[in-house]
Amino acid sequence: MRKVAAKNGMVISGRARQVSRRDMERADIVLALDRSVADDLKAITCNPQPVIRLLGGYGTPEADPEITDPWGGTERDYARTLEHIMVAADRFAASLTD
């Protein structure tokens, strides 16, 4: 993903980590790429529970609100996933100002 991001003028730094209960307690909304991740997030008990939504539900080029993890795929798979994320993220941001 870093290579594809770099080709699109983005820098991805740092490392992935698991979402913690503290993260969930501080969040108002959490966006997941697929239902299995959303279910895992819902299992992290906290009060109040943030709103958990699928990022793709904000409008990817495909009808399915899940954004497929390209892990192990081709560079084209990563590029397609990045495109889905960017479109959905832009529409999510726009929804915050509506």
C-alpha positions in Angstrom: 0.0 0.0 0.0 2.9 2.4 0.7 4.1 2.1 -2.9 0.7 2.8 -4.3 0.2 5.7 -1.9 3.5 7.2 -2.8 2.5 7.1 -6.5 -0.5 9.1 -5.5 1.5 11.7 -3.5 0.8 10.3 -0.1 3.2 9.1 2.6 2.2 6.3 4.9 4.4 6.1 7.9 4.2 4.3 11.2 2.9 0.8 11.9 -0.5 -0.7 12.3 -1.8 -1.6 15.8 -4.9 -3.0 17.3 -7.6 -0.6 18.4 -7.7 -0.4 22.2 -10.6 0.1 24.6 -9.1 3.5 25.4 -9.3 4.4 21.6 -12.9 3.4 21.6 -13.7 5.4 24.7 -12.3 8.6 23.1 -14.1 8.1 19.8 -17.4 9.4 18.7 -17.4 7.4 15.4 -15.2 4.6 14.2 -15.0 3.6 10.5 -14.2 0.0 9.6 -13.4 -1.4 6.1 -15.3 -4.6 6.5 -18.0 -6.2 8.6 -15.6 -8.6 10.4 -13.5 -5.6 11.6 -16.7 -3.7 12.6 -17.8 -6.8 14.6 -14.4 -6.9 16.3 -14.7 -3.3 17.2 -18.2 -3.8 18.6 -16.8 -6.5 20.9 -14.5 -3.9 22.6 -16.9 -3.0 25.4 -16.9 0.6 26.5 -19.4 3.2 27.7 -20.6 5.1 25.8 -20.0 2.9 22.7 -19.0 5.0 19.7 -20.9 4.8 16.4 -19.3 2.1 14.3 -19.9 2.3 10.5 -18.4 0.8 7.3 -16.4 3.4 5.5 -17.5 2.0 2.1 -21.1 2.9 3.1 -20.3 6.5 2.4 -20.0 5.7 -1.3 -17.3 3.6 -3.0 -17.5 3.1 -6.7 -19.0 -0.4 -6.0 -22.4 -1.1 -4.4 -21.0 -3.2 -1.6 -20.2 -1.1 1.5 -17.3 -3.3 2.4 -13.8 -2.4 1.2 -11.8 -5.5 0.5 -8.4 -5.9 2.1 -5.9 -6.2 -0.7 -3.3 -8.1 1.5 -1.3 -10.4 -0.7 -2.8 -9.0 -3.9 -1.3 -7.2 -6.8 -0.4 -3.6 -7.0 -3.6 -3.1 -9.0 -5.6 -4.5 -6.1 -3.9 -2.0 -3.8 -4.6 0.8 -6.2 -8.3 -0.1 -6.4 -8.6 -0.3 -2.6 -6.9 3.1 -2.2 -9.4 4.6 -4.7 -12.3 3.1 -2.8 -10.9 4.5 0.5 -10.3 8.0 -1.0 -13.8 8.3 -2.5 -15.5 7.0 0.7 -13.3 9.3 2.9 -14.1 12.3 0.8 -17.8 11.6 1.0 -17.6 10.9 4.7 -15.9 14.2 5.3 -18.6 16.0 3.2 -21.3 14.3 5.3 -19.8 15.9 8.4 -20.5 19.4 7.0 -24.1 18.6 5.8 
